Amino acid sequence: MGLIAAAGCKDMVKCVTIKVNFLDSPITGLTRVIENMHEVAGEWKKVSELTISMVLGSFHHDYSDLIIADYRDDICKVGNALAALMPELRQAFLGGENTHPIATAICSYLAEFYTEQMQVLYTQYPITTPSGHRFKCLKNASINYDNLSGYHPPSMDVADLEVLNLYNAPANHSWTPFSTNDDSYNIEFTKLKQLCIGYHAMHEENGIVVPHRDGHPWRLCFPNLEILSIMCTKSICPLLEYMVLPSHMNEITIKMKLEHFQHYAAVSLPAANKIVLKVYPFSIGEPIGLPAINRILDSVRGSDNVELEIMKSTIPVLPGDITSTTITRLLVAGPTSVDTMFELIQRLPNLVGLILYKLDMDSVQTDISVPEAGEHTPVEPYDTKLTGMAINYMQDKHSPDLAAAIAKHLLLKIPTLSKFFACQTPVRLVHNFIETYSQWYPHLSSINFRLRDDEYSDSTTWIMQMLY
């Protein structure tokens, strides 16, 4: 704060981030922040974005003796002071300890001041606003229900809403916060482009919508929805089941445990330019086959980009587990044999991107020999469209020489490859091979390849960006 005051650049500050660590109450920490800001200026009119994070510095979460009424005056004082300092807020990100009553009350009270002007509201707190207070011009909203039974989120007009995220909703949640008194059962999200629905998969009988209420059906309409994300559901999302979505979208992503995809096998997804299925970890005792996934993907229509991601599996994925020919990109983060890799490349004709973690070198049956340099008999290529590929081997089942042989085989047999990434693969051996063989296999010289001698343990994000 002192530097800002000394430099006289207070009017250049547009975003403010406040982080308070506390044991009993965040009020003391927030009060100090307010005092420091007030020393610089009575108002920060250029500030349009506020991020507040109140983090409890203890694992003790027993609030049974806390009487929120005892803190009401302090809560109002802090809320009034923050609102007076930053009267022009348009964006608020309220995070941190989302179960502490005082933190929740402060954020709820503060939010009331901006219902007429707030455009972006992200909250980890199940905040509330008094009856009659509605956010009038929100464009982007993310609401965390925190699985609180009977919780009523802040009401909001949906006329300008473009992005909506709903998380951790308890059973029997309805769309009431988005309805109006004029017509409480017909809700049209006219401008909504992106919708994400997710809640804690460990809670039984959770539901995100109630299709019928008091005998009256909800009539929801999303005429311009482009992106739909469904996460961690244990039953089918009623938005799909009751067909209230557009007939065609840009992207649909469904992320959940394998067993819960069974609910989606009988429902046809709306057409979309991109379909992404992300399968949570499954282990011994859970279904090994992926019939539900294959049925869902086989029914996909109007999409040239179909992605399947199997995350952190502990049991081998076999060739017969993944059969849908609509798949264009495949990621398997689990045990996969080298022979299975070769079969997947040949069985999935539309595959353009392939990422395999924990590739198992045991008992390779495929002939991975390559011709001698200068040999005139050309290698017959795989019938594939594969352009990008990344592989990483199981650490306890790894042979550098075999890894080099596999890389050479793939590079020769897949002339469509433009990007190739391999970990635990001898760099010099493969590099020398490419230099030697490029004169007979010109496509080798155009491949963007990256090799590592050691294991690459970073997240898949960077690799996917490189490949796709």
N, C-alpha and C positions, 0 to 999 in steps of 0.2 A: 504493500500500500504506500509506503514511504517513497519508493521509486516512482510510482505513478504520480503522486502529488508533486514530487520534485521536478519531474519532467513536464508537468502540466499537460499530460496526455489523457486525462480522465475521460474526455469526450471521444477518445478513440476506442474505448473499451465497449465491446458489444456483447461479450459472453462472460459470464461469471460462474465459477465453480466453487462450491462450498463443501468441504468435507470435515465432518465433526466425528471424532471418536469419543465415546462416553461410556460410563459405567452405570449410572443411575438415571440420568436425564440429559438430553442434548441441549437443554435450554441455556446452560452456562456457556457452552462453546459457541452456540449461535449468537448469544448476546455479545460476546467478545468480537466476533466477526462483524456484527452490525456496528459496534462502536468504532472499529477500525475503518470501515467504509464511510461512516458518518464524519470522521475526522477529515477525510479527503473532500467529501462533498455531501450536501444534504440530499441531493438527488443524482441518480445515474440514469439520465433520460435516454442515453444511447444504448443502454443494455436491453437487448431483446431476447436473450437466451440465458436461462438459469438452470444450473445443475446442482442439486443438493443430495449429498450422500451422508446419512447419519448411521454410523457403524458402532454397534455395541461391542465394547472391549472385553466382554466376558461371555463364557458359554452358559452362564446361568440365565434361564429365561422364565423364571417364575414371577408373574406379574399379579398374582392373586391378591396381594396386599396393596397394590397400587390403586389409589382412588383418583381417577382422572379429573374429577371436579376440583380437587385441591390444587391442580396446576392450571386451571382454566384461565386465570388472570395472566399468568406468565405466557401461556400459549397465545392468547390474544395479543399481548404486548409484542412478542416476537413476530407474529404474523403481520401486525399493523406496521411494525418498523421495516420489515423486509419489503412490504408493498409500497411504503412511502419512499424507500430508497430507489426502487426499480419500478416506476409506474407504467413503463411502456413494454413490459414483457409480452412476448408472443409465443415463446417456446419454454417449456418446463420439463425437466427430467428429474424425477423424484425417486432416488434409489437408496440403497443401504439396508438397514434393519427393518424389514417390512412387517415385523410382528410387534414392535414396541408401541404401546398405546400412545405415548407422548409424541413420538416421531410421526405416527399416523395422524394424530390430531393436529399437529403443526402444519403438515402438508395439506390436510383437508381445509383448514382454516385459511391458509394462504391462497389456495386455489380459488376460493370464493371471490377474491378481488378481481380475478381475470376472466370471469365467465363470458364477458362481453367481447373480449379481444383475443383470447388464447387461440392459437392456430395449431400448435403441436403440444401434446400432453402424453408423456411416457411416465408410468408410475409402477414401482414395485410395491407400493402401499395400496391396500384396499381403501382408498380415500372415498369420502362421501361429501356431498354438498347439501345444504338445507333444501327443504321442499320449495319448489318454485324457482330455484336457481338452475339454469341450463347453460351449458357451453354453447354459444350461438354460432361460432364460426370455426370450429375445429376442422382442420384438414388431415391431421395425422394423430391417431390416438392409440395408445397401448395400455390396456387395463389388466391388472393382476388381481384376481378375485381372492387369491390366497386360500382357496377352498373353504371360505367362511360361509357357513350355512345362513341363509337369510340376508346375506350382504346385498345391498342395492348400490350399484356403482353410480357415479355421477351421470345425470341425464345430459343428453347432448342432441342438438339438431344435426341431422345427417345430410342436409342439403349440400354442404361443401366438403364432406368427408371423402378423402381419397385413399387413405391407408388406415386399416383397423386391425389391431392385434388383441386377441382375447386369450388370457392364460389362466389356468388353475381355477376354472369355474366349478362350483359345487353342483350337485344334482339339482334338477328342476330350475336351472337358470333359464330365464326367458329374455326376450328382446325388448322388455318394457322400457329400459333407459333410452332406447332409440325411437320410441313411439311418441306420438303427440296426443293431446287431449281430443283433437278433432277426429282422429281415426287411430285408435290404439292398436288395431290388428293389421293394418296395411302399412308396411314400411318399405319405402323405395329408396335404396342407396344409389341415387342417380349418378353420382360422380365417383363412386368407390372403384378404385383400380386394383387394390391389393388387400387381401383378407387372409389373416393367419389365425387359426383356431388350434389351441393346444392346452392340455392340462395334465396334471400329474398322473402318470400311468399306474401308480401304485394304489390309487384310490378306487375302490370298487363302485360300480354303478354311477360313475360320473356321467353327466350329460351336459352338452353345451347349448342345446336348444330344446325347447318343448314344442313339438309341432302343433299341439292343441292345448288350449287353455280355456277352462270354463265352458267347454263345448264349442268354442269359437276357434277356427283354424287361423294360425298366423299366415299372412300372405306377404312373404318377403320377396323382394325383387332386387336383383343385382345386374341391371342391364348392361353395364360397361365394365364389369369385373374382368381383369386381365391376368392376375396372379392369385392363385389359391394355394395355401399351405395348411396341411393338416398334420398335427404332431401328437404322439403319445395318447392316442385314443384307444379304448378297449372295445368300442363298438363302432359301427359305421356312423359317420357324420351325417346327420339328417339332411344337411344341405344337399348332399349328393343323392340321398335316398328319395327325397321329395322333389327333386329336379327343379329347384328354384334358381339355378345358375344359368349363365348364357350357354348357348349351344357350342360356342367356340371361345377359347381363351388362349393367352400366350403361354402360360406355364401353370402346371399343377404339380405340387410336391407333396408326397405322403411319406411320413417318417414314423415308424413304430416297430414294435417287436414282431417277429415273424408270425407268431401264432395269431396275432390280431388282424393280419392281412386276410385271414379267412373270411371276415365279414364283408370284404370288398370284392370278393371273387365273383359274386353274382350281380354286381352293379356295374353298368357300363359308365366309364368316366366320360365327361364331356370332351369333345375334341379340343386339342391344345397343340400349339407349336412345339412345346417341350413338356415331356412327362418325366418326373423323377420319383423313383421309389427308393427309400432308404430303409434298410432292414437293420433293426437293432441287433445286438449280439445274441446269438443262440448257442447253446452248448449241449453236451451229452444229456439225453433225456428229452430234448425238444425235437420237433420234426426236423429230419435231415433234408427231406425233399422240399421243393419249393413249388408245389402244384398251384397254389393260390396265386403266387406271384406270376407264374407263367400264364395263367388264365387271364389275369388282369391285363398283362402286357399284350397278350394275343388279341384282346378286344380293343386295343388302342387304335384310334382312327385319326387321320389328318395330322399326324405328327412325324416329322423327319428327325426328331431329336428325342430319343427314349433312353433314359439313364437308369441303371440299376446299381445300387451300392449296398454291398453286404459288409456290415461293419463289425470287426473284431470277433469273428466266429472262432470257436475253439475246436470245431470238428471239420473234417475235410469236406470241401465242396467237390462234388463229382460231376462229370460231364452231363449226366442225365438230369441233374438238378436244375440246370439253366438251359431251357430249350426254346424260348420265344425268339423268333427270328426278327422281331421288331426292334430288338435292343441295338442301339447304336454306340452306347458307351457303357462299359462295365468296370466296376471296381470291386474286388474281393479282398478284404483284409482278414484273411484266415488261411488255414492250411490248404494249399492247392498243389497237386503234383504237376511236374513238368509235362507229363503226357496229357493231363487234363487241359493244360494251357494250350497245347497244340490242337486238341480236339475242339476246344471252344473257338479258336481262331477259324477253324474250318466249318464248324456247325452254325456259326452266327454270321450269315452272309452280309448283314448290314453294319457290322461292327466297324467303327472308325477309331475308337479309343479304348484302350485296355490297360488297367492298373491292377497288378497282382502283388500283394504283400504276403510274406511267409510262403514263398514258393519252395516246395519240397523236392529235393534232388534224388530221393531214394528210388532205386529200381527204375531208371529211365529206360523205356522200351522203344521209344521212337528213334529211328536212325538219324542222328544229328551230325553225321560226318559231312564234310564239305570236300569238293573236288580239289585236286592239286592245282596250284597256280598255273595258269596257261592251258589247263585241260579244256578241250574243245566241246565236251558234252555239257550243255547248259543245265543249270539246276531248274527243275520244274517248280514254278512259284505256287504258293497257296492261292486259292481262289478267294480273295478277301479284299475288302476296301480299307483295311486298317492303315491309318496314317500316323497315329500316336500310340506309344506303348511305354510302360514303366514297370519294372520288376524288382523285387527285393526278396532275398532268400531267407529261409529259416536258419538262424544262427548256428544251431547245433547239427544241422545237416547240410553242410556246405563244403564244396570243393572248388577252389579257384580255377583249376584247369577245366572242370566241367562247366563252370559258369561262363568261361571264355568260349567253350565249344557251343553252348546254347546261344550265346549272343551272336556268334558267327552264323549259326544256322538260321536264326531269325532274320538277320540282316540280309542274307542271300535269298531267303524264301519269301520275303515280303517286300517286293520292290515298290509298293505304294507307300511305305514308311517315309515320313518326313521328320519325325521326332522320335528319338529312342533314348530312354533313361534306364540305367541298370546299376544297382548297388552290388557291392561285394563281387565285383567283376574286374579282373586285372586290366587296367587301363592300357598299358603298353602293348599287351598281346593283341587286343582288339584294334587298337589304333594302327599297329603295324599291318594287321590283316586288311583293314580298309584301304590303306595306302597301296598295298600290293595288288589287291583284287579289283580296285576301281577301274582299271583299264579294260577289264572284261565284263564288269558289272557296273556301268556308269552311274546307276542310281545311288550307289554307295557314297559317292562324292557329294551328293546333295542332301544327305541325311544330317539333320541337326542332332547330334548325339552327345549325351553326357554320361560319363561313367564314374563310379566311385569304387575304390578298393575296399572301403569300410562299409559298415551298415548305415543306411540312412534312416534315422528314427524320427525325423520331424513329421509334422502333420501332413496329410495328403493335400492340403490346400495349394501349396506352392506347386506341387507336381501337376495337379489338375489344371492349374492356370497355364503351366508350360505346355501341357499336351493339348488343351482345348482352346 
